[in-house]
Amino acid sequence: MLIYKILLPSEWSEFEAAGRFDGSPFDRSSGFIHCSSREQVGATALRVFGEEPALVVVSLDAGVLDEWLRWEPAPNGGLFPHVYASLPLSAVVAVHHIAGASQVDSVLPGE
């Protein structure tokens, strides 16, 4: 199963260089890394990153994150995947460079 993390291009550069992603400032303040399912990622991009001109969406192998992954309710409804550890580069199975939040659903492959 795949889950998705939406990143700013600068965050993806840091992720690649470090070999891990420790979370955005919002993730760190929440105590976990916010991710989305395929069904959720487009709406999440629009809600959180709607004004960003470029995004990087990484597809993550949930099996690699298994012991740190929890599906938890979000205030806007539904269960979202939250990761309680740094994301290792080894969990990344695909990288999608996307020109803005409105393009996420059309660029990512379906499940």
C-alpha positions as CSV (number, residue, x, y, z in Angstrom):
1,M,0.0,0.0,0.0
2,L,1.2,3.5,-0.8
3,I,0.7,6.7,1.2
4,Y,1.7,10.2,0.1
5,K,3.6,13.1,1.6
6,I,3.3,16.5,0.0
7,L,6.5,18.5,0.1
8,L,7.8,21.9,-1.0
9,P,10.6,21.5,-3.5
10,S,13.1,22.8,-0.8
11,E,11.9,20.1,1.6
12,W,12.4,17.4,-1.0
13,S,16.0,18.6,-1.6
14,E,16.7,18.4,2.1
15,F,15.0,14.9,2.2
16,E,17.3,13.7,-0.6
17,A,20.4,15.2,0.9
18,A,19.8,13.9,4.4
19,G,18.4,10.5,3.5
20,R,15.4,11.2,5.7
21,F,12.7,13.7,6.3
22,D,12.1,14.8,9.9
23,G,8.9,16.8,9.1
24,S,7.8,20.3,8.2
25,P,7.4,22.8,11.0
26,F,3.7,21.9,11.1
27,D,4.6,18.2,11.3
28,R,7.0,18.7,14.2
29,S,4.5,20.9,16.1
30,S,1.9,18.1,15.7
31,G,4.3,15.4,16.9
32,F,4.0,13.3,13.7
33,I,4.4,13.5,10.0
34,H,1.1,14.2,8.2
35,C,0.5,12.0,5.1
36,S,-2.5,11.2,2.9
37,S,-4.0,8.2,1.2
38,R,-4.4,8.4,-2.6
39,E,-8.0,9.3,-2.1
40,Q,-7.1,12.2,0.2
41,V,-3.9,13.7,-1.3
42,G,-5.5,15.9,-3.9
43,A,-7.9,17.6,-1.5
44,T,-5.0,17.9,1.1
45,A,-2.9,19.6,-1.5
46,L,-5.6,22.1,-2.3
47,R,-6.4,22.8,1.3
48,V,-2.8,23.1,2.6
49,F,-0.7,24.0,-0.4
50,G,-3.2,25.8,-2.7
51,E,-1.0,28.9,-3.1
52,E,2.2,27.0,-3.8
53,P,3.4,27.2,-7.5
54,A,5.3,23.8,-7.3
55,L,5.0,20.7,-5.1
56,V,6.8,17.4,-4.8
57,V,4.6,14.5,-3.9
58,V,6.4,11.4,-2.8
59,S,4.8,7.9,-2.8
60,L,5.8,6.0,0.3
61,D,5.7,2.2,0.9
62,A,3.5,1.9,4.0
63,G,5.1,-1.4,4.7
64,V,8.5,0.2,5.3
65,L,6.8,2.6,7.8
66,D,4.6,-0.1,9.4
67,E,5.7,0.2,13.0
68,W,5.5,4.0,13.0
69,L,2.4,4.4,10.9
70,R,-1.0,5.0,12.5
71,W,-4.3,5.8,10.8
72,E,-6.0,8.4,12.9
73,P,-9.1,10.6,12.7
74,A,-8.6,14.2,11.4
75,P,-10.7,17.2,12.4
76,N,-12.1,17.4,8.8
77,G,-13.2,13.8,9.0
78,G,-11.7,10.5,7.8
79,L,-8.7,8.5,8.9
80,F,-5.3,9.9,7.8
81,P,-1.9,8.2,7.9
82,H,0.4,9.7,10.5
83,V,4.0,8.7,10.8
84,Y,5.6,8.9,14.2
85,A,9.2,8.8,13.0
86,S,11.4,10.4,10.4
87,L,10.6,9.2,6.8
88,P,13.5,7.2,5.5
89,L,14.5,7.7,1.9
90,S,14.2,3.9,1.5
91,A,10.4,4.2,1.9
92,V,10.1,6.5,-1.2
93,V,9.0,4.5,-4.2
94,A,8.1,7.4,-6.6
95,V,8.7,11.1,-6.8
96,H,6.2,13.4,-8.6
97,H,7.1,17.0,-9.4
98,I,3.8,18.8,-9.8
99,A,3.0,22.3,-11.0
100,G,0.6,23.3,-8.2
101,A,-2.0,21.7,-6.0
102,S,-4.7,21.6,-8.6
103,Q,-2.7,19.2,-10.7
104,V,-2.0,16.6,-8.0
105,D,-4.9,14.3,-8.8
106,S,-4.3,14.4,-12.6
107,V,-0.6,13.7,-12.3
108,L,-0.6,10.9,-9.7
109,P,-1.5,7.4,-10.9
110,G,-4.7,5.9,-9.5
111,E,-4.6,3.2,-6.9
